[in-house]
Amino acid sequence: MARARAAIIVHYHEISLKGGTRPMFLRHLARNLERAAADVGPGRVRQLTGRIVLELGEHADPEAVKQRVMRVCGVANCAVAWRVPSQVEAMKPAVLRVVEGREFASFRITARRAFKTYPMTSVELNRELGTLVQERTGARVDLHDPELTVHVEVLPAETFVYADREPGPGGLPVGGSGTVVALLSGGIDSPVAAWRLMKRGCRVVFVHFHSVPYLPDTSQVKARALVERLTEWQYDSRLHLVPFGEVQREVVLAVPPPARVVVYRRLMVRIAEAIARRCGAAALVTGESLGQVASQTLANLSRIDEVATMPVLRPLIGMDKLEITAEAQRLGTFEISIEPDADCCTLFVPKHPATRMTPDEVRAAEARLDLPRLVAMAVDGAQVETFEFPARTRAAVAG
């Protein structure tokens, strides 16, 4: 009889609802699964009906691979499974292997047949395998609220037996929905916003505005740490470090204090959009939440959006700070974000910024600036850094 082999069985949900684009999303998901676990020993990745299987190499650590798979966008759930031939006598040792060493007073067997011509029904399989577990452990069968559920997925050529199914992030695999540029401030909100676009299948390019040499480079250090953490979800990233201090200095010399914050934000959008077009990105992403600060009132958001010629996505717009903080803690970005730094938002910012600027007021303020020159100066002065996971290599190149 063939020996049972360990594998990671991956289920998806939203992808299965797709029509003609399903094969494309599945290709991205399979590629991302392979990349995510590249250094912890998987074998090949196979697409089966309604699921994907990672065959594990001889020296692979199944739990380590599962932990990586749980962080792949598009994964609904996954488990370490035993792969055996689709014969009842081959399933029985695998079921016993799953329950071995566990303490449980009640259990259920949940058998599913991916093809209905199998000689036994799901109910018959449940009874046959359940009787085996009952005789071996003395536990009772509970179909409604068991302490342990053993899953048996029967396919034509092989069967997967497992328990301990773990949830993944869901959503769509990174790469299936195009590219966006995220404005990364270094605070709590913008990393969460970027991750939410990854979960919707977007590859995210990061843009961070800094004020070196007017301020220390601490915000750049934090931005690198945040991008390195978020790269664990999309496997390779690019970070554009944009010098913004000189732009701010010229704004201070020409623009009245109350208007400066909105003018700064409009310039950031123009600069980020120019970078986005160079990267082939189709939208910008920000971490703004309605009403959180002066630049995030409806009136000022309208003024900021006026300068954009591509969509500005705000996935956190209706969330409060507690909700955003909880998600940042779950992602592992919160502790990085709260480290003290000196970012460009602390430089040349008025004490009382305007909260409801009109179009005429903004136009009058910007009329004093050479906007194309400021945008070009910032874009051309940007430094680009690349990040990879799991290799985590980084190299700086000219902007």
Phi and psi in degrees as a GROMACS rama.xvg file:
@    title "Ramachandran Plot"
@    xaxis  label "Phi"
@    yaxis  label "Psi"
@TYPE xy
-62.5704  142.019  ALA-2
-75.8893  138.74  ARG-3
-66.7174  138.534  ALA-4
-122.043  141.662  ARG-5
-76.6573  145.594  ALA-6
-152.867  163.812  ALA-7
-105.389  120.965  ILE-8
-101.262  129.068  ILE-9
-118.712  129.241  VAL-10
-112.725  149.081  HIS-11
-127.908  162.043  TYR-12
-123.344  -62.828  HIS-13
-62.6509  -35.4377  GLU-14
-60.7069  -35.3481  ILE-15
-66.053  -17.2738  SER-16
-84.9523  -8.37987  LEU-17
-75.9036  157.496  LYS-18
-98.7002  -107.755  GLY-19
-67.1438  -18.0987  GLY-20
-90.2223  -2.09089  THR-21
-56.725  -46.3677  ARG-22
-58.3036  -36.964  PRO-23
-65.3418  -45.7187  MET-24
-63.9656  -37.9934  PHE-25
-66.0192  -36.8001  LEU-26
-62.4914  -43.4615  ARG-27
-63.3984  -41.7225  HIS-28
-63.5794  -45.8673  LEU-29
-61.299  -42.5316  ALA-30
-64.066  -41.0804  ARG-31
-68.9204  -36.8974  ASN-32
-62.4227  -43.8962  LEU-33
-63.7902  -41.8774  GLU-34
-68.231  -41.5331  ARG-35
-62.0351  -35.1298  ALA-36
-106.339  18.7576  ALA-37
-59.7775  -31.3986  ALA-38
-102.727  6.65936  ASP-39
-117.608  18.0091  VAL-40
90.1684  35.3762  GLY-41
-78.3034  159.206  PRO-42
-89.052  -137.286  GLY-43
-84.1682  160.378  ARG-44
-103.985  128.649  VAL-45
-123.554  138.023  ARG-46
-94.9021  124.058  GLN-47
-117.011  178.808  LEU-48
-63.6389  113.403  THR-49
73.3585  7.70933  GLY-50
-159.666  165.371  ARG-51
-126.032  141.3  ILE-52
-119.206  131.785  VAL-53
-101.25  108.809  LEU-54
-76.0957  129.766  GLU-55
-90.6758  138.595  LEU-56
-68.7635  168.572  GLY-57
-59.5741  -34.3987  GLU-58
-107.251  18.2196  HIS-59
-74.0474  151.478  ALA-60
-99.7473  103.768  ASP-61
-56.071  -41.611  PRO-62
-67.2279  -38.4577  GLU-63
-64.322  -41.1548  ALA-64
-64.6155  -42.1171  VAL-65
-61.1015  -41.5476  LYS-66
-61.4846  -37.4654  GLN-67
-67.7741  -43.2906  ARG-68
-62.4232  -34.0407  VAL-69
-64.8281  -12.2789  MET-70
-108.115  14.4563  ARG-71
-96.0399  119.69  VAL-72
-62.8457  136.753  CYS-73
106.082  -18.998  GLY-74
-82.9589  121.807  VAL-75
-80.9736  -44.9905  ALA-76
-161.217  164.82  ASN-77
-153.52  165.48  CYS-78
-159.448  155.428  ALA-79
-79.4365  123.104  VAL-80
-123.721  157.44  ALA-81
-101.697  126.596  TRP-82
-101.762  121.248  ARG-83
-136.698  166.051  VAL-84
-62.5045  156.104  PRO-85
-83.5416  60.1467  SER-86
-129.973  138.299  GLN-87
-56.8168  -40.9105  VAL-88
-66.9897  -24.5533  GLU-89
-81.1372  -29.5648  ALA-90
-70.7041  -34.0318  MET-91
-59.9001  -48.718  LYS-92
-61.6187  -33.7468  PRO-93
-67.726  -40.1612  ALA-94
-62.8956  -44.0252  VAL-95
-64.4567  -34.3261  LEU-96
-66.4457  -36.3335  ARG-97
-67.6152  -38.7168  VAL-98
-87.1728  -13.0094  VAL-99
-60.0473  132.808  GLU-100
81.3501  -0.745926  GLY-101
-96.1281  150.043  ARG-102
-109.405  120.488  GLU-103
-156.518  141.168  PHE-104
-93.743  -20.3841  ALA-105
-142.451  155.142  SER-106
-156.595  169.499  PHE-107
-146.041  151.406  ARG-108
-103.661  126.739  ILE-109
-114.861  97.5189  THR-110
-97.021  136.954  ALA-111
-131.463  133.326  ARG-112
-103.815  122.066  ARG-113
-77.6754  -9.49913  ALA-114
-140.031  133.986  PHE-115
-84.044  -2.7067  LYS-116
-87.5695  2.27879  THR-117
-60.9501  138.934  TYR-118
-64.4149  -17.8602  PRO-119
-114.743  142.999  MET-120
-77.2354  168.222  THR-121
-61.1205  -40.2983  SER-122
-62.6765  -42.8943  VAL-123
-64.4369  -39.7037  GLU-124
-63.7678  -43.5753  LEU-125
-56.9202  -44.6101  ASN-126
-67.2376  -45.5505  ARG-127
-61.9504  -48.2279  GLU-128
-75.6859  -34.0274  LEU-129
-65.4329  -38.9115  GLY-130
-60.7442  -40.3563  THR-131
-60.5761  -47.1092  LEU-132
-65.7716  -40.8506  VAL-133
-61.7016  -44.585  GLN-134
-66.1796  -35.6917  GLU-135
-79.2099  -34.669  ARG-136
-111.287  -22.3664  THR-137
79.4626  1.04822  GLY-138
-72.0506  154.86  ALA-139
-94.4469  155.111  ARG-140
-82.6578  130.261  VAL-141
-134.945  109.867  ASP-142
-82.6814  -9.91214  LEU-143
-107.114  -43.7744  HIS-144
-142.207  64.591  ASP-145
-77.7559  153.908  PRO-146
-74.6344  -26.8728  GLU-147
-138.377  132.812  LEU-148
-116.819  126.556  THR-149
-106.341  122.201  VAL-150
-95.9165  136.136  HIS-151
-129.691  109.405  VAL-152
-106.763  113.814  GLU-153
-100.003  116.667  VAL-154
-109.96  168.269  LEU-155
-55.965  -43.2657  PRO-156
-102.996  -15.0191  ALA-157
-158.103  160.111  GLU-158
-128.129  143.544  THR-159
-115.525  129.497  PHE-160
-121.104  128.496  VAL-161
-162.307  164.931  TYR-162
-132.493  -170.838  ALA-163
54.7116  51.9623  ASP-164
-72.3848  127.578  ARG-165
-108.832  141.39  GLU-166
-75.3355  145.264  PRO-167
-101.474  -173.395  GLY-168
-75.2956  -17.0166  PRO-169
72.7518  -159.241  GLY-170
77.2679  -146.408  GLY-171
-123.257  151.381  LEU-172
-69.597  139.664  PRO-173
-57.5365  133.923  VAL-174
106.172  -17.6499  GLY-175
-84.3568  -14.7598  GLY-176
-117.615  14.2592  SER-177
93.7542  -168.293  GLY-178
-118.755  140.453  THR-179
-129.815  161.464  VAL-180
-111.43  124.972  VAL-181
-105.276  131.536  ALA-182
-82.3892  111.413  LEU-183
-103.222  109.785  LEU-184
-85.3365  -27.9963  SER-185
101.869  -6.60814  GLY-186
-83.182  -166.275  GLY-187
-76.9699  -34.9719  ILE-188
-76.8889  -48.8137  ASP-189
-63.9295  -34.9294  SER-190
-63.7127  -36.1428  PRO-191
-65.8186  -41.7744  VAL-192
-61.3847  -42.9645  ALA-193
-61.9959  -44.4932  ALA-194
-62.1433  -38.0543  TRP-195
-62.9528  -31.5621  ARG-196
-75.4439  -33.9614  LEU-197
-59.1151  -42.8212  MET-198
-64.3874  -22.377  LYS-199
-91.7809  11.2778  ARG-200
94.7388  7.47572  GLY-201
-91.1834  142.667  CYS-202
-87.1409  129.363  ARG-203
-107.077  126.904  VAL-204
-101.236  135.278  VAL-205
-102.949  140.952  PHE-206
-126.649  123.603  VAL-207
-121.473  128.349  HIS-208
-96.2565  128.649  PHE-209
-128.688  166.328  HIS-210
-121.448  29.1208  SER-211
-67.8743  134.102  VAL-212
-95.3098  5.40134  PRO-213
-69.0341  -27.0917  TYR-214
-130.628  160.564  LEU-215
-62.2494  168.696  PRO-216
-88.5814  20.1903  ASP-217
-62.8217  -32.1231  THR-218
-69.706  -31.9992  SER-219
-67.4087  -40.9593  GLN-220
-59.85  -43.6109  VAL-221
-66.7101  -41.6026  LYS-222
-60.2347  -41.8196  ALA-223
-61.4644  -42.89  ARG-224
-64.6732  -38.9926  ALA-225
-67.0585  -42.8594  LEU-226
-65.8161  -38.6351  VAL-227
-61.2832  -40.7896  GLU-228
-66.9627  -43.8293  ARG-229
-71.5523  -23.2212  LEU-230
-65.7756  -19.8696  THR-231
-62.9646  -16.2402  GLU-232
-100.057  -17.7044  TRP-233
-132.221  -0.850271  GLN-234
76.6387  -25.1255  TYR-235
-152.567  140.665  ASP-236
-140.823  159.409  SER-237
-126.12  132.846  ARG-238
-117.021  121.582  LEU-239
-98.3544  115.745  HIS-240
-96.1203  107.643  LEU-241
-101.986  121.675  VAL-242
-71.9951  120.244  PRO-243
-119.632  -7.37393  PHE-244
-62.302  -43.2127  GLY-245
-67.5188  -36.4106  GLU-246
-61.2629  -45.5124  VAL-247
-61.9127  -39.4079  GLN-248
-61.4571  -41.8275  ARG-249
-68.9814  -33.8194  GLU-250
-64.3438  -43.0717  VAL-251
-59.9048  -37.7385  VAL-252
-72.0525  -20.8632  LEU-253
-119.131  -20.8671  ALA-254
-112.342  135.903  VAL-255
-58.8108  145.575  PRO-256
-51.0449  -46.6857  PRO-257
-61.0354  -26.4092  PRO-258
-89.7943  -7.34169  ALA-259
-65.6612  -40.6155  ARG-260
-61.9582  -45.1115  VAL-261
-66.4311  -38.4421  VAL-262
-64.8415  -42.4075  VAL-263
-55.4208  -48.7304  TYR-264
-64.8769  -38.0639  ARG-265
-66.2845  -37.2491  ARG-266
-67.0852  -39.5047  LEU-267
-60.5956  -42.0854  MET-268
-63.477  -44.1018  VAL-269
-61.3963  -43.8108  ARG-270
-67.3529  -46.6649  ILE-271
-62.554  -35.9247  ALA-272
-67.6301  -38.7435  GLU-273
-62.8261  -40.0921  ALA-274
-66.9634  -40.6201  ILE-275
-59.697  -40.5954  ALA-276
-67.7167  -35.3065  ARG-277
-65.2459  -31.9203  ARG-278
-89.2405  -5.24319  CYS-279
75.537  21.1767  GLY-280
-80.8159  152.627  ALA-281
-107.008  -6.91848  ALA-282
-160.265  162.252  ALA-283
-104.529  153.559  LEU-284
-130.322  132.693  VAL-285
-129.717  162.534  THR-286
-97.7837  23.6011  GLY-287
-69.3753  141.902  GLU-288
-124.992  130.897  SER-289
-56.1993  125.072  LEU-290
81.0194  3.79232  GLY-291
-69.8791  -42.8118  GLN-292
-137.388  178.749  VAL-293
-60.8818  -35.8323  ALA-294
-76.9531  -4.45087  SER-295
-112.078  22.3108  GLN-296
-76.1068  160.952  THR-297
-57.7299  -42.0072  LEU-298
-63.1026  -46.7677  ALA-299
-72.341  -34.0553  ASN-300
-62.3004  -35.8573  LEU-301
-64.5635  -41.5884  SER-302
-64.4808  -39.2119  ARG-303
-66.9199  -42.4237  ILE-304
-68.8774  -21.0179  ASP-305
-59.3481  -28.8074  GLU-306
-87.633  -9.26628  VAL-307
-83.9297  138.658  ALA-308
-110.727  7.35652  THR-309
-132.219  162.436  MET-310
-59.0202  142.566  PRO-311
-110.463  111.984  VAL-312
-94.8789  134.594  LEU-313
-129.253  81.4438  ARG-314
-66.5797  -14.3563  PRO-315
-102.831  9.61738  LEU-316
-56.5039  -33.0206  ILE-317
-103.084  8.89307  GLY-318
-94.6007  149.282  MET-319
-94.4451  174.005  ASP-320
-64.3492  -35.9087  LYS-321
-64.5149  -41.1732  LEU-322
-64.5627  -43.8881  GLU-323
-65.4175  -41.772  ILE-324
-62.0548  -42.5836  THR-325
-61.197  -40.0378  ALA-326
-70.1281  -37.7406  GLU-327
-62.919  -38.6733  ALA-328
-64.7233  -39.8024  GLN-329
-66.0159  -35.8014  ARG-330
-78.479  -17.7468  LEU-331
85.4107  14.1997  GLY-332
-96.234  -15.9427  THR-333
-60.8558  -48.9907  PHE-334
-62.3864  -32.0893  GLU-335
-71.3356  -44.1705  ILE-336
-64.3  -31.6904  SER-337
-86.7445  -1.69688  ILE-338
-65.0136  136.81  GLU-339
-63.7159  141.937  PRO-340
-152.571  179.822  ASP-341
-126.12  88.7142  ALA-342
-95.4381  174.336  ASP-343
-66.138  -18.7913  CYS-344
-69.1349  -16.0046  CYS-345
-92.9909  -4.61044  THR-346
-101.044  128.665  LEU-347
57.3331  36.0797  PHE-348
-99.9638  128.767  VAL-349
-69.9807  155.872  PRO-350
-69.0087  -32.5246  LYS-351
-128.955  78.6822  HIS-352
-70.7069  150.784  PRO-353
-67.0594  140.286  ALA-354
-106.233  -12.6228  THR-355
-142.196  69.2368  ARG-356
-76.56  143.55  MET-357
-91.5902  161.7  THR-358
-57.0484  -39.7557  PRO-359
-65.5783  -39.1605  ASP-360
-65.2226  -40.6777  GLU-361
-68.0988  -43.8618  VAL-362
-60.9755  -41.0922  ARG-363
-63.933  -39.8659  ALA-364
-66.7544  -42.7895  ALA-365
-77.7517  -16.5052  GLU-366
-62.9643  -20.0815  ALA-367
-84.8017  -2.98418  ARG-368
-113.577  149.586  LEU-369
-90.828  83.211  ASP-370
-60.6854  -47.7985  LEU-371
-58.485  -38.1119  PRO-372
-67.7827  -41.8194  ARG-373
-63.7257  -42.1513  LEU-374
-64.0568  -47.1209  VAL-375
-62.6482  -39.3375  ALA-376
-61.4497  -43.424  MET-377
-70.6444  -43.6919  ALA-378
-64.696  -45.0428  VAL-379
-69.6683  -24.765  ASP-380
-88.0556  -2.18188  GLY-381
-70.5245  142.05  ALA-382
-103.369  138.487  GLN-383
-112.211  130.748  VAL-384
-122.084  143.977  GLU-385
-111.609  146.251  THR-386
-130.195  146.115  PHE-387
-135.113  147.881  GLU-388
-136.885  134.184  PHE-389
-88.329  -5.36384  PRO-390
-65.4757  -31.9403  ALA-391
54.7315  42.5272  ARG-392
-90.3704  151.731  THR-393
-142.272  137.182  ARG-394
-140.387  141.088  ALA-395
-95.8916  137.686  ALA-396
-132.134  166.248  VAL-397
-68.6912  144.51  ALA-398
